Structures are given as structure tokens and as C-alpha cells.
């Protein structure tokens, strides 16, 4: 929830791809998006966090007041191995 230059009244933020669905992010992700120009990648869930068997990453991009989000899910890598992409979706 917030206000923006495009909508100077209280409203739920959303993505360009899903304007009818409110975008829910962690506070630190909103702050990262605000402070960075261009696309950024942030970890949403680490391997093992809350028993997770995968790692989830968000790619966030805001330009001209419009937000784009991609979510990627990876395998948890063993020591010396690389994580592998399982799924990618646009939010």
C-alpha cells in the first residue's frame, strides 16, 4: 500500500503484467527497489529457511512508475555444486 506519482492516492501496488493483483513484497525488497536503478535480484527464501528445499529469487525492476517482477526457484546446491533453475514465472 502506498501512493505514487501515477496514483497520488492510497492504493495497492501491482505489476504491469498483473494490474488487478496486489504486489506483496518484504520491506527490504521494497527498499531495494526504491534505492536501485535498473533490475535487481534479491533472495526471497534461502535454502533451508523454514525447511525450504529450494531457493527463491526475485528479479525486480521499476521504470517510469511501472513494476516488473520475475520469480525464479532453484535447487539447493551441495557444496562445490551449482544451483539449478527449476521454475521461472512472471508475477
PyMOL Python script that loads the backbone (N, CA, C, O; Angstrom):
from pymol import cmd

cmd.read_pdbstr("""\
ATOM      1  N   UNK A   1       0.847  -1.170   0.000  1.00  0.00           N
ATOM      2  CA  UNK A   1       0.000   0.000   0.000  1.00  0.00           C
ATOM      3  C   UNK A   1       0.892   1.232   0.000  1.00  0.00           C
ATOM      4  O   UNK A   1       1.953   1.253   0.622  1.00  0.00           O
ATOM      5  N   UNK A   2       0.438   2.249  -0.708  1.00  0.00           N
ATOM      6  CA  UNK A   2       1.193   3.488  -0.725  1.00  0.00           C
ATOM      7  C   UNK A   2       0.613   4.452  -1.744  1.00  0.00           C
ATOM      8  O   UNK A   2      -0.479   4.249  -2.276  1.00  0.00           O
ATOM      9  N   UNK A   3       1.374   5.506  -2.000  1.00  0.00           N
ATOM     10  CA  UNK A   3       0.983   6.457  -3.030  1.00  0.00           C
ATOM     11  C   UNK A   3       2.139   6.572  -4.015  1.00  0.00           C
ATOM     12  O   UNK A   3       3.290   6.313  -3.666  1.00  0.00           O
ATOM     13  N   UNK A   4       1.831   6.952  -5.219  1.00  0.00           N
ATOM     14  CA  UNK A   4       2.859   7.104  -6.243  1.00  0.00           C
ATOM     15  C   UNK A   4       2.539   8.334  -7.080  1.00  0.00           C
ATOM     16  O   UNK A   4       1.465   8.924  -6.956  1.00  0.00           O
ATOM     17  N   UNK A   5       3.480   8.709  -7.928  1.00  0.00           N
ATOM     18  CA  UNK A   5       3.237   9.862  -8.801  1.00  0.00           C
ATOM     19  C   UNK A   5       2.086   9.589  -9.761  1.00  0.00           C
ATOM     20  O   UNK A   5       1.308  10.487 -10.085  1.00  0.00           O
ATOM     21  N   UNK A   6       1.986   8.341 -10.212  1.00  0.00           N
ATOM     22  CA  UNK A   6       0.910   7.985 -11.142  1.00  0.00           C
ATOM     23  C   UNK A   6      -0.460   7.972 -10.475  1.00  0.00           C
ATOM     24  O   UNK A   6      -1.465   8.339 -11.084  1.00  0.00           O
ATOM     25  N   UNK A   7      -0.487   7.537  -9.200  1.00  0.00           N
ATOM     26  CA  UNK A   7      -1.733   7.475  -8.431  1.00  0.00           C
ATOM     27  C   UNK A   7      -1.480   8.142  -7.086  1.00  0.00           C
ATOM     28  O   UNK A   7      -1.062   7.476  -6.139  1.00  0.00           O
ATOM     29  N   UNK A   8      -1.727   9.447  -6.985  1.00  0.00           N
ATOM     30  CA  UNK A   8      -1.410  10.170  -5.744  1.00  0.00           C
ATOM     31  C   UNK A   8      -2.416   9.958  -4.622  1.00  0.00           C
ATOM     32  O   UNK A   8      -2.592  10.834  -3.775  1.00  0.00           O
ATOM     33  N   UNK A   9      -3.068   8.821  -4.606  1.00  0.00           N
ATOM     34  CA  UNK A   9      -3.963   8.444  -3.514  1.00  0.00           C
ATOM     35  C   UNK A   9      -3.552   7.054  -3.028  1.00  0.00           C
ATOM     36  O   UNK A   9      -2.874   6.329  -3.756  1.00  0.00           O
ATOM     37  N   UNK A  10      -3.941   6.678  -1.838  1.00  0.00           N
ATOM     38  CA  UNK A  10      -3.571   5.382  -1.278  1.00  0.00           C
ATOM     39  C   UNK A  10      -4.108   4.254  -2.162  1.00  0.00           C
ATOM     40  O   UNK A  10      -5.293   4.228  -2.494  1.00  0.00           O
ATOM     41  N   UNK A  11      -3.240   3.337  -2.533  1.00  0.00           N
ATOM     42  CA  UNK A  11      -3.635   2.209  -3.381  1.00  0.00           C
ATOM     43  C   UNK A  11      -2.647   1.052  -3.186  1.00  0.00           C
ATOM     44  O   UNK A  11      -1.559   1.226  -2.636  1.00  0.00           O
ATOM     45  N   UNK A  12      -3.052  -0.117  -3.648  1.00  0.00           N
ATOM     46  CA  UNK A  12      -2.165  -1.286  -3.625  1.00  0.00           C
ATOM     47  C   UNK A  12      -1.285  -1.231  -4.872  1.00  0.00           C
ATOM     48  O   UNK A  12      -1.774  -0.983  -5.974  1.00  0.00           O
ATOM     49  N   UNK A  13       0.009  -1.461  -4.693  1.00  0.00           N
ATOM     50  CA  UNK A  13       0.909  -1.528  -5.831  1.00  0.00           C
ATOM     51  C   UNK A  13       0.725  -2.865  -6.533  1.00  0.00           C
ATOM     52  O   UNK A  13       0.311  -3.849  -5.921  1.00  0.00           O
ATOM     53  N   UNK A  14       1.036  -2.890  -7.816  1.00  0.00           N
ATOM     54  CA  UNK A  14       0.899  -4.109  -8.605  1.00  0.00           C
ATOM     55  C   UNK A  14       1.959  -4.115  -9.699  1.00  0.00           C
ATOM     56  O   UNK A  14       2.736  -3.168  -9.823  1.00  0.00           O
ATOM     57  N   UNK A  15       1.988  -5.174 -10.484  1.00  0.00           N
ATOM     58  CA  UNK A  15       2.935  -5.253 -11.592  1.00  0.00           C
ATOM     59  C   UNK A  15       2.213  -4.921 -12.889  1.00  0.00           C
ATOM     60  O   UNK A  15       0.985  -4.957 -12.963  1.00  0.00           O
ATOM     61  N   UNK A  16       2.993  -4.600 -13.897  1.00  0.00           N
ATOM     62  CA  UNK A  16       2.441  -4.300 -15.212  1.00  0.00           C
ATOM     63  C   UNK A  16       1.692  -5.524 -15.751  1.00  0.00           C
ATOM     64  O   UNK A  16       0.625  -5.396 -16.351  1.00  0.00           O
ATOM     65  N   UNK A  17       2.259  -6.697 -15.531  1.00  0.00           N
ATOM     66  CA  UNK A  17       1.686  -7.930 -16.076  1.00  0.00           C
ATOM     67  C   UNK A  17       0.388  -8.340 -15.387  1.00  0.00           C
ATOM     68  O   UNK A  17      -0.466  -8.966 -16.016  1.00  0.00           O
ATOM     69  N   UNK A  18       0.222  -8.003 -14.115  1.00  0.00           N
ATOM     70  CA  UNK A  18      -0.978  -8.369 -13.353  1.00  0.00           C
ATOM     71  C   UNK A  18      -1.508  -7.156 -12.592  1.00  0.00           C
ATOM     72  O   UNK A  18      -1.388  -7.099 -11.368  1.00  0.00           O
ATOM     73  N   UNK A  19      -2.092  -6.188 -13.297  1.00  0.00           N
ATOM     74  CA  UNK A  19      -2.545  -4.952 -12.645  1.00  0.00           C
ATOM     75  C   UNK A  19      -3.690  -5.135 -11.655  1.00  0.00           C
ATOM     76  O   UNK A  19      -3.929  -4.264 -10.819  1.00  0.00           O
ATOM     77  N   UNK A  20      -4.391  -6.243 -11.740  1.00  0.00           N
ATOM     78  CA  UNK A  20      -5.521  -6.467 -10.836  1.00  0.00           C
ATOM     79  C   UNK A  20      -5.115  -7.153  -9.533  1.00  0.00           C
ATOM     80  O   UNK A  20      -5.926  -7.272  -8.614  1.00  0.00           O
ATOM     81  N   UNK A  21      -3.855  -7.606  -9.451  1.00  0.00           N
ATOM     82  CA  UNK A  21      -3.385  -8.366  -8.293  1.00  0.00           C
ATOM     83  C   UNK A  21      -2.403  -7.528  -7.463  1.00  0.00           C
ATOM     84  O   UNK A  21      -1.392  -7.076  -8.002  1.00  0.00           O
ATOM     85  N   UNK A  22      -2.669  -7.309  -6.169  1.00  0.00           N
ATOM     86  CA  UNK A  22      -1.720  -6.551  -5.337  1.00  0.00           C
ATOM     87  C   UNK A  22      -0.371  -7.250  -5.252  1.00  0.00           C
ATOM     88  O   UNK A  22      -0.302  -8.474  -5.132  1.00  0.00           O
ATOM     89  N   UNK A  23       0.698  -6.466  -5.314  1.00  0.00           N
ATOM     90  CA  UNK A  23       2.053  -6.995  -5.217  1.00  0.00           C
ATOM     91  C   UNK A  23       2.487  -6.990  -3.757  1.00  0.00           C
ATOM     92  O   UNK A  23       2.517  -5.941  -3.113  1.00  0.00           O
ATOM     93  N   UNK A  24       2.821  -8.163  -3.244  1.00  0.00           N
ATOM     94  CA  UNK A  24       3.243  -8.299  -1.847  1.00  0.00           C
ATOM     95  C   UNK A  24       4.729  -8.645  -1.835  1.00  0.00           C
ATOM     96  O   UNK A  24       5.141  -9.687  -2.343  1.00  0.00           O
ATOM     97  N   UNK A  25       5.529  -7.749  -1.243  1.00  0.00           N
ATOM     98  CA  UNK A  25       6.970  -7.948  -1.105  1.00  0.00           C
ATOM     99  C   UNK A  25       7.381  -7.699   0.338  1.00  0.00           C
ATOM    100  O   UNK A  25       6.653  -7.058   1.096  1.00  0.00           O
ATOM    101  N   UNK A  26       8.545  -8.203   0.714  1.00  0.00           N
ATOM    102  CA  UNK A  26       9.101  -7.916   2.038  1.00  0.00           C
ATOM    103  C   UNK A  26       9.580  -6.463   2.059  1.00  0.00           C
ATOM    104  O   UNK A  26       9.906  -5.898   1.015  1.00  0.00           O
ATOM    105  N   UNK A  27       9.622  -5.867   3.241  1.00  0.00           N
ATOM    106  CA  UNK A  27      10.030  -4.471   3.381  1.00  0.00           C
ATOM    107  C   UNK A  27      11.400  -4.247   2.745  1.00  0.00           C
ATOM    108  O   UNK A  27      11.590  -3.265   2.026  1.00  0.00           O
ATOM    109  N   UNK A  28      12.353  -5.136   2.996  1.00  0.00           N
ATOM    110  CA  UNK A  28      13.690  -4.943   2.448  1.00  0.00           C
ATOM    111  C   UNK A  28      13.700  -5.007   0.920  1.00  0.00           C
ATOM    112  O   UNK A  28      14.554  -4.389   0.285  1.00  0.00           O
ATOM    113  N   UNK A  29      12.765  -5.743   0.326  1.00  0.00           N
ATOM    114  CA  UNK A  29      12.684  -5.799  -1.132  1.00  0.00           C
ATOM    115  C   UNK A  29      12.146  -4.481  -1.699  1.00  0.00           C
ATOM    116  O   UNK A  29      12.628  -3.993  -2.721  1.00  0.00           O
ATOM    117  N   UNK A  30      11.146  -3.914  -1.025  1.00  0.00           N
ATOM    118  CA  UNK A  30      10.633  -2.598  -1.434  1.00  0.00           C
ATOM    119  C   UNK A  30      11.739  -1.560  -1.333  1.00  0.00           C
ATOM    120  O   UNK A  30      11.898  -0.734  -2.232  1.00  0.00           O
ATOM    121  N   UNK A  31      12.503  -1.594  -0.249  1.00  0.00           N
ATOM    122  CA  UNK A  31      13.585  -0.631  -0.058  1.00  0.00           C
ATOM    123  C   UNK A  31      14.666  -0.792  -1.126  1.00  0.00           C
ATOM    124  O   UNK A  31      15.186   0.201  -1.635  1.00  0.00           O
ATOM    125  N   UNK A  32      15.002  -2.020  -1.463  1.00  0.00           N
ATOM    126  CA  UNK A  32      15.987  -2.274  -2.514  1.00  0.00           C
ATOM    127  C   UNK A  32      15.503  -1.733  -3.853  1.00  0.00           C
ATOM    128  O   UNK A  32      16.273  -1.136  -4.606  1.00  0.00           O
ATOM    129  N   UNK A  33      14.247  -1.942  -4.139  1.00  0.00           N
ATOM    130  CA  UNK A  33      13.660  -1.458  -5.390  1.00  0.00           C
ATOM    131  C   UNK A  33      13.693   0.066  -5.445  1.00  0.00           C
ATOM    132  O   UNK A  33      13.967   0.646  -6.496  1.00  0.00           O
ATOM    133  N   UNK A  34      13.421   0.700  -4.338  1.00  0.00           N
ATOM    134  CA  UNK A  34      13.410   2.160  -4.268  1.00  0.00           C
ATOM    135  C   UNK A  34      14.805   2.752  -4.461  1.00  0.00           C
ATOM    136  O   UNK A  34      14.953   3.806  -5.080  1.00  0.00           O
ATOM    137  N   UNK A  35      15.819   2.082  -3.936  1.00  0.00           N
ATOM    138  CA  UNK A  35      17.173   2.629  -3.920  1.00  0.00           C
ATOM    139  C   UNK A  35      18.003   2.284  -5.153  1.00  0.00           C
ATOM    140  O   UNK A  35      19.111   2.799  -5.304  1.00  0.00           O
ATOM    141  N   UNK A  36      17.504   1.439  -6.025  1.00  0.00           N
ATOM    142  CA  UNK A  36      18.296   0.950  -7.142  1.00  0.00           C
ATOM    143  C   UNK A  36      17.672   1.337  -8.475  1.00  0.00           C
ATOM    144  O   UNK A  36      16.452   1.338  -8.635  1.00  0.00           O
ATOM    145  N   UNK A  37      18.530   1.664  -9.420  1.00  0.00           N
ATOM    146  CA  UNK A  37      18.070   1.898 -10.792  1.00  0.00           C
ATOM    147  C   UNK A  37      18.380   0.642 -11.589  1.00  0.00           C
ATOM    148  O   UNK A  37      19.441   0.041 -11.420  1.00  0.00           O
ATOM    149  N   UNK A  38      17.472   0.250 -12.441  1.00  0.00           N
ATOM    150  CA  UNK A  38      17.682  -0.961 -13.221  1.00  0.00           C
ATOM    151  C   UNK A  38      17.195  -2.178 -12.471  1.00  0.00           C
ATOM    152  O   UNK A  38      16.745  -2.067 -11.330  1.00  0.00           O
ATOM    153  N   UNK A  39      17.277  -3.332 -13.090  1.00  0.00           N
ATOM    154  CA  UNK A  39      16.809  -4.559 -12.443  1.00  0.00           C
ATOM    155  C   UNK A  39      17.739  -4.983 -11.306  1.00  0.00           C
ATOM    156  O   UNK A  39      18.956  -4.814 -11.388  1.00  0.00           O
ATOM    157  N   UNK A  40      17.151  -5.532 -10.251  1.00  0.00           N
ATOM    158  CA  UNK A  40      17.916  -6.074  -9.131  1.00  0.00           C
ATOM    159  C   UNK A  40      17.420  -7.477  -8.826  1.00  0.00           C
ATOM    160  O   UNK A  40      16.278  -7.830  -9.122  1.00  0.00           O
ATOM    161  N   UNK A  41      18.287  -8.258  -8.236  1.00  0.00           N
ATOM    162  CA  UNK A  41      17.911  -9.603  -7.806  1.00  0.00           C
ATOM    163  C   UNK A  41      18.047  -9.674  -6.298  1.00  0.00           C
ATOM    164  O   UNK A  41      19.061  -9.271  -5.729  1.00  0.00           O
ATOM    165  N   UNK A  42      16.998 -10.197  -5.654  1.00  0.00           N
ATOM    166  CA  UNK A  42      17.006 -10.361  -4.201  1.00  0.00           C
ATOM    167  C   UNK A  42      16.550 -11.774  -3.868  1.00  0.00           C
ATOM    168  O   UNK A  42      15.739 -12.362  -4.584  1.00  0.00           O
ATOM    169  N   UNK A  43      17.076 -12.307  -2.780  1.00  0.00           N
ATOM    170  CA  UNK A  43      16.660 -13.634  -2.328  1.00  0.00           C
ATOM    171  C   UNK A  43      15.381 -13.488  -1.520  1.00  0.00           C
ATOM    172  O   UNK A  43      15.313 -12.686  -0.589  1.00  0.00           O
ATOM    173  N   UNK A  44      14.371 -14.264  -1.879  1.00  0.00           N
ATOM    174  CA  UNK A  44      13.117 -14.265  -1.135  1.00  0.00           C
ATOM    175  C   UNK A  44      13.135 -15.357  -0.069  1.00  0.00           C
ATOM    176  O   UNK A  44      12.766 -15.108   1.079  1.00  0.00           O
ATOM    177  N   UNK A  45      13.558 -16.554  -0.435  1.00  0.00           N
ATOM    178  CA  UNK A  45      13.712 -17.669   0.516  1.00  0.00           C
ATOM    179  C   UNK A  45      15.047 -18.343   0.269  1.00  0.00           C
ATOM    180  O   UNK A  45      15.364 -18.712  -0.862  1.00  0.00           O
ATOM    181  N   UNK A  46      15.824 -18.503   1.318  1.00  0.00           N
ATOM    182  CA  UNK A  46      17.094 -19.222   1.228  1.00  0.00           C
ATOM    183  C   UNK A  46      16.854 -20.723   1.364  1.00  0.00           C
ATOM    184  O   UNK A  46      15.854 -21.152   1.938  1.00  0.00           O
ATOM    185  N   UNK A  47      17.772 -21.506   0.835  1.00  0.00           N
ATOM    186  CA  UNK A  47      17.721 -22.950   1.033  1.00  0.00           C
ATOM    187  C   UNK A  47      17.739 -23.246   2.532  1.00  0.00           C
ATOM    188  O   UNK A  47      18.559 -22.701   3.271  1.00  0.00           O
ATOM    189  N   UNK A  48      16.840 -24.103   2.966  1.00  0.00           N
ATOM    190  CA  UNK A  48      16.775 -24.477   4.371  1.00  0.00           C
ATOM    191  C   UNK A  48      15.977 -23.533   5.249  1.00  0.00           C
ATOM    192  O   UNK A  48      15.647 -23.883   6.382  1.00  0.00           O
ATOM    193  N   UNK A  49      15.658 -22.341   4.754  1.00  0.00           N
ATOM    194  CA  UNK A  49      14.884 -21.384   5.545  1.00  0.00           C
ATOM    195  C   UNK A  49      13.460 -21.911   5.703  1.00  0.00           C
ATOM    196  O   UNK A  49      12.776 -22.175   4.715  1.00  0.00           O
ATOM    197  N   UNK A  50      13.025 -22.059   6.938  1.00  0.00           N
ATOM    198  CA  UNK A  50      11.704 -22.614   7.252  1.00  0.00           C
ATOM    199  C   UNK A  50      11.519 -24.000   6.622  1.00  0.00           C
ATOM    200  O   UNK A  50      10.408 -24.369   6.239  1.00  0.00           O
ATOM    201  N   UNK A  51      12.596 -24.748   6.520  1.00  0.00           N
ATOM    202  CA  UNK A  51      12.533 -26.103   5.977  1.00  0.00           C
ATOM    203  C   UNK A  51      12.466 -26.159   4.458  1.00  0.00           C
ATOM    204  O   UNK A  51      12.203 -27.219   3.891  1.00  0.00           O
ATOM    205  N   UNK A  52      12.699 -25.039   3.796  1.00  0.00           N
ATOM    206  CA  UNK A  52      12.614 -24.993   2.332  1.00  0.00           C
ATOM    207  C   UNK A  52      13.689 -25.872   1.693  1.00  0.00           C
ATOM    208  O   UNK A  52      14.847 -25.860   2.111  1.00  0.00           O
ATOM    209  N   UNK A  53      13.292 -26.620   0.692  1.00  0.00           N
ATOM    210  CA  UNK A  53      14.224 -27.467  -0.047  1.00  0.00           C
ATOM    211  C   UNK A  53      14.646 -26.813  -1.358  1.00  0.00           C
ATOM    212  O   UNK A  53      15.331 -27.432  -2.173  1.00  0.00           O
ATOM    213  N   UNK A  54      14.238 -25.561  -1.562  1.00  0.00           N
ATOM    214  CA  UNK A  54      14.624 -24.794  -2.736  1.00  0.00           C
ATOM    215  C   UNK A  54      14.974 -23.370  -2.310  1.00  0.00           C
ATOM    216  O   UNK A  54      14.708 -22.959  -1.180  1.00  0.00           O
ATOM    217  N   UNK A  55      15.575 -22.628  -3.236  1.00  0.00           N
ATOM    218  CA  UNK A  55      15.878 -21.213  -3.006  1.00  0.00           C
ATOM    219  C   UNK A  55      15.043 -20.397  -3.991  1.00  0.00           C
ATOM    220  O   UNK A  55      14.944 -20.753  -5.165  1.00  0.00           O
ATOM    221  N   UNK A  56      14.448 -19.311  -3.519  1.00  0.00           N
ATOM    222  CA  UNK A  56      13.615 -18.470  -4.372  1.00  0.00           C
ATOM    223  C   UNK A  56      14.238 -17.088  -4.486  1.00  0.00           C
ATOM    224  O   UNK A  56      14.603 -16.464  -3.490  1.00  0.00           O
ATOM    225  N   UNK A  57      14.348 -16.628  -5.722  1.00  0.00           N
ATOM    226  CA  UNK A  57      14.947 -15.332  -6.020  1.00  0.00           C
ATOM    227  C   UNK A  57      13.930 -14.487  -6.785  1.00  0.00           C
ATOM    228  O   UNK A  57      13.176 -15.003  -7.609  1.00  0.00           O
ATOM    229  N   UNK A  58      13.916 -13.187  -6.505  1.00  0.00           N
ATOM    230  CA  UNK A  58      13.063 -12.264  -7.237  1.00  0.00           C
ATOM    231  C   UNK A  58      13.938 -11.320  -8.043  1.00  0.00           C
ATOM    232  O   UNK A  58      14.952 -10.825  -7.550  1.00  0.00           O
ATOM    233  N   UNK A  59      13.543 -11.075  -9.279  1.00  0.00           N
ATOM    234  CA  UNK A  59      14.168 -10.025 -10.080  1.00  0.00           C
ATOM    235  C   UNK A  59      13.154  -8.892 -10.157  1.00  0.00           C
ATOM    236  O   UNK A  59      12.060  -9.062 -10.695  1.00  0.00           O
ATOM    237  N   UNK A  60      13.522  -7.743  -9.619  1.00  0.00           N
ATOM    238  CA  UNK A  60      12.625  -6.593  -9.532  1.00  0.00           C
ATOM    239  C   UNK A  60      13.124  -5.484 -10.445  1.00  0.00           C
ATOM    240  O   UNK A  60      14.325  -5.223 -10.527  1.00  0.00           O
ATOM    241  N   UNK A  61      12.192  -4.838 -11.127  1.00  0.00           N
ATOM    242  CA  UNK A  61      12.555  -3.722 -11.984  1.00  0.00           C
ATOM    243  C   UNK A  61      11.424  -2.697 -11.950  1.00  0.00           C
ATOM    244  O   UNK A  61      10.256  -3.041 -12.132  1.00  0.00           O
ATOM    245  N   UNK A  62      11.781  -1.447 -11.719  1.00  0.00           N
ATOM    246  CA  UNK A  62      10.803  -0.360 -11.748  1.00  0.00           C
ATOM    247  C   UNK A  62      11.309   0.687 -12.731  1.00  0.00           C
ATOM    248  O   UNK A  62      12.449   1.143 -12.647  1.00  0.00           O
ATOM    249  N   UNK A  63      10.452   1.052 -13.649  1.00  0.00           N
ATOM    250  CA  UNK A  63      10.809   2.107 -14.585  1.00  0.00           C
ATOM    251  C   UNK A  63       9.565   2.920 -14.904  1.00  0.00           C
ATOM    252  O   UNK A  63       8.515   2.378 -15.249  1.00  0.00           O
ATOM    253  N   UNK A  64       9.708   4.223 -14.782  1.00  0.00           N
ATOM    254  CA  UNK A  64       8.607   5.160 -15.047  1.00  0.00           C
ATOM    255  C   UNK A  64       7.364   4.803 -14.224  1.00  0.00           C
ATOM    256  O   UNK A  64       6.236   4.908 -14.707  1.00  0.00           O
ATOM    257  N   UNK A  65       7.591   4.376 -12.963  1.00  0.00           N
ATOM    258  CA  UNK A  65       6.473   4.076 -12.086  1.00  0.00           C
ATOM    259  C   UNK A  65       5.786   2.747 -12.348  1.00  0.00           C
ATOM    260  O   UNK A  65       4.731   2.472 -11.776  1.00  0.00           O
ATOM    261  N   UNK A  66       6.364   1.930 -13.195  1.00  0.00           N
ATOM    262  CA  UNK A  66       5.787   0.626 -13.514  1.00  0.00           C
ATOM    263  C   UNK A  66       6.716  -0.461 -12.993  1.00  0.00           C
ATOM    264  O   UNK A  66       7.932  -0.378 -13.165  1.00  0.00           O
ATOM    265  N   UNK A  67       6.148  -1.474 -12.359  1.00  0.00           N
ATOM    266  CA  UNK A  67       6.942  -2.520 -11.703  1.00  0.00           C
ATOM    267  C   UNK A  67       6.812  -3.841 -12.466  1.00  0.00           C
ATOM    268  O   UNK A  67       5.726  -4.237 -12.889  1.00  0.00           O
ATOM    269  N   UNK A  68       7.958  -4.503 -12.623  1.00  0.00           N
ATOM    270  CA  UNK A  68       8.011  -5.841 -13.228  1.00  0.00           C
ATOM    271  C   UNK A  68       8.689  -6.763 -12.223  1.00  0.00           C
ATOM    272  O   UNK A  68       9.664  -6.373 -11.582  1.00  0.00           O
ATOM    273  N   UNK A  69       8.176  -7.991 -12.082  1.00  0.00           N
ATOM    274  CA  UNK A  69       8.768  -8.957 -11.144  1.00  0.00           C
ATOM    275  C   UNK A  69       8.827 -10.331 -11.797  1.00  0.00           C
ATOM    276  O   UNK A  69       7.838 -10.807 -12.356  1.00  0.00           O
ATOM    277  N   UNK A  70      10.000 -10.967 -11.721  1.00  0.00           N
ATOM    278  CA  UNK A  70      10.163 -12.366 -12.113  1.00  0.00           C
ATOM    279  C   UNK A  70      10.580 -13.131 -10.872  1.00  0.00           C
ATOM    280  O   UNK A  70      11.408 -12.665 -10.089  1.00  0.00           O
ATOM    281  N   UNK A  71      10.006 -14.296 -10.704  1.00  0.00           N
ATOM    282  CA  UNK A  71      10.373 -15.164  -9.583  1.00  0.00           C
ATOM    283  C   UNK A  71      11.037 -16.403 -10.148  1.00  0.00           C
ATOM    284  O   UNK A  71      10.518 -17.034 -11.069  1.00  0.00           O
ATOM    285  N   UNK A  72      12.200 -16.749  -9.584  1.00  0.00           N
ATOM    286  CA  UNK A  72      12.925 -17.946 -10.014  1.00  0.00           C
ATOM    287  C   UNK A  72      13.132 -18.862  -8.814  1.00  0.00           C
ATOM    288  O   UNK A  72      13.457 -18.413  -7.714  1.00  0.00           O
ATOM    289  N   UNK A  73      12.938 -20.145  -9.051  1.00  0.00           N
ATOM    290  CA  UNK A  73      13.142 -21.140  -7.996  1.00  0.00           C
ATOM    291  C   UNK A  73      14.288 -22.047  -8.417  1.00  0.00           C
ATOM    292  O   UNK A  73      14.326 -22.540  -9.544  1.00  0.00           O
ATOM    293  N   UNK A  74      15.228 -22.262  -7.490  1.00  0.00           N
ATOM    294  CA  UNK A  74      16.427 -23.055  -7.753  1.00  0.00           C
ATOM    295  C   UNK A  74      16.525 -24.232  -6.786  1.00  0.00           C
ATOM    296  O   UNK A  74      15.961 -24.208  -5.692  1.00  0.00           O
ATOM    297  N   UNK A  75      17.249 -25.255  -7.213  1.00  0.00           N
ATOM    298  CA  UNK A  75      17.573 -26.357  -6.314  1.00  0.00           C
ATOM    299  C   UNK A  75      18.580 -25.850  -5.283  1.00  0.00           C
ATOM    300  O   UNK A  75      19.297 -24.881  -5.537  1.00  0.00           O
ATOM    301  N   UNK A  76      18.633 -26.488  -4.145  1.00  0.00           N
ATOM    302  CA  UNK A  76      19.665 -26.193  -3.154  1.00  0.00           C
ATOM    303  C   UNK A  76      20.921 -26.945  -3.585  1.00  0.00           C
ATOM    304  O   UNK A  76      20.885 -28.158  -3.791  1.00  0.00           O
ATOM    305  N   UNK A  77      22.008 -26.233  -3.719  1.00  0.00           N
ATOM    306  CA  UNK A  77      23.247 -26.840  -4.218  1.00  0.00           C
ATOM    307  C   UNK A  77      24.068 -27.422  -3.068  1.00  0.00           C
ATOM    308  O   UNK A  77      24.196 -26.817  -2.003  1.00  0.00           O
ATOM    309  N   UNK A  78      24.609 -28.587  -3.307  1.00  0.00           N
ATOM    310  CA  UNK A  78      25.555 -29.179  -2.368  1.00  0.00           C
ATOM    311  C   UNK A  78      26.869 -28.419  -2.487  1.00  0.00           C
ATOM    312  O   UNK A  78      27.100 -27.719  -3.473  1.00  0.00           O
ATOM    313  N   UNK A  79      27.705 -28.553  -1.510  1.00  0.00           N
ATOM    314  CA  UNK A  79      28.996 -27.862  -1.516  1.00  0.00           C
ATOM    315  C   UNK A  79      29.767 -28.220  -2.793  1.00  0.00           C
ATOM    316  O   UNK A  79      29.929 -29.394  -3.128  1.00  0.00           O
ATOM    317  N   UNK A  80      30.236 -27.191  -3.493  1.00  0.00           N
ATOM    318  CA  UNK A  80      31.000 -27.400  -4.714  1.00  0.00           C
ATOM    319  C   UNK A  80      30.150 -27.551  -5.964  1.00  0.00           C
ATOM    320  O   UNK A  80      30.694 -27.671  -7.062  1.00  0.00           O
ATOM    321  N   UNK A  81      28.840 -27.548  -5.827  1.00  0.00           N
ATOM    322  CA  UNK A  81      27.945 -27.667  -6.985  1.00  0.00           C
ATOM    323  C   UNK A  81      27.215 -26.348  -7.204  1.00  0.00           C
ATOM    324  O   UNK A  81      27.158 -25.495  -6.318  1.00  0.00           O
ATOM    325  N   UNK A  82      26.659 -26.201  -8.402  1.00  0.00           N
ATOM    326  CA  UNK A  82      25.878 -25.011  -8.703  1.00  0.00           C
ATOM    327  C   UNK A  82      24.395 -25.313  -8.539  1.00  0.00           C
ATOM    328  O   UNK A  82      23.943 -26.435  -8.763  1.00  0.00           O
ATOM    329  N   UNK A  83      23.641 -24.277  -8.139  1.00  0.00           N
ATOM    330  CA  UNK A  83      22.189 -24.453  -8.064  1.00  0.00           C
ATOM    331  C   UNK A  83      21.637 -24.534  -9.485  1.00  0.00           C
ATOM    332  O   UNK A  83      22.242 -24.015 -10.423  1.00  0.00           O
ATOM    333  N   UNK A  84      20.487 -25.186  -9.637  1.00  0.00           N
ATOM    334  CA  UNK A  84      19.864 -25.389 -10.932  1.00  0.00           C
ATOM    335  C   UNK A  84      18.490 -24.767 -10.945  1.00  0.00           C
ATOM    336  O   UNK A  84      17.726 -24.933  -9.995  1.00  0.00           O
ATOM    337  N   UNK A  85      18.160 -24.048 -12.015  1.00  0.00           N
ATOM    338  CA  UNK A  85      16.849 -23.417 -12.147  1.00  0.00           C
ATOM    339  C   UNK A  85      15.778 -24.486 -12.312  1.00  0.00           C
ATOM    340  O   UNK A  85      15.881 -25.360 -13.172  1.00  0.00           O
ATOM    341  N   UNK A  86      14.734 -24.400 -11.463  1.00  0.00           N
ATOM    342  CA  UNK A  86      13.612 -25.327 -11.518  1.00  0.00           C
ATOM    343  C   UNK A  86      12.439 -24.696 -12.244  1.00  0.00           C
ATOM    344  O   UNK A  86      11.807 -25.318 -13.098  1.00  0.00           O
ATOM    345  N   UNK A  87      12.156 -23.424 -11.881  1.00  0.00           N
ATOM    346  CA  UNK A  87      10.954 -22.771 -12.392  1.00  0.00           C
ATOM    347  C   UNK A  87      11.181 -21.274 -12.450  1.00  0.00           C
ATOM    348  O   UNK A  87      11.883 -20.709 -11.611  1.00  0.00           O
ATOM    349  N   UNK A  88      10.577 -20.628 -13.455  1.00  0.00           N
ATOM    350  CA  UNK A  88      10.610 -19.173 -13.568  1.00  0.00           C
ATOM    351  C   UNK A  88       9.213 -18.716 -13.938  1.00  0.00           C
ATOM    352  O   UNK A  88       8.582 -19.288 -14.827  1.00  0.00           O
ATOM    353  N   UNK A  89       8.719 -17.669 -13.247  1.00  0.00           N
ATOM    354  CA  UNK A  89       7.411 -17.141 -13.584  1.00  0.00           C
ATOM    355  C   UNK A  89       7.385 -15.637 -13.389  1.00  0.00           C
ATOM    356  O   UNK A  89       8.123 -15.084 -12.573  1.00  0.00           O
ATOM    357  N   UNK A  90       6.529 -14.993 -14.148  1.00  0.00           N
ATOM    358  CA  UNK A  90       6.327 -13.553 -14.051  1.00  0.00           C
ATOM    359  C   UNK A  90       5.199 -13.321 -13.059  1.00  0.00           C
ATOM    360  O   UNK A  90       4.141 -13.945 -13.143  1.00  0.00           O
ATOM    361  N   UNK A  91       5.439 -12.407 -12.111  1.00  0.00           N
ATOM    362  CA  UNK A  91       4.422 -12.093 -11.115  1.00  0.00           C
ATOM    363  C   UNK A  91       3.772 -10.767 -11.439  1.00  0.00           C
ATOM    364  O   UNK A  91       2.883 -10.322 -10.713  1.00  0.00           O
TER     365      UNK A  91
END
""", "prot")
cmd.dss("prot")
cmd.show_as("cartoon", "prot")
cmd.util.cbc("prot")
cmd.orient("prot")
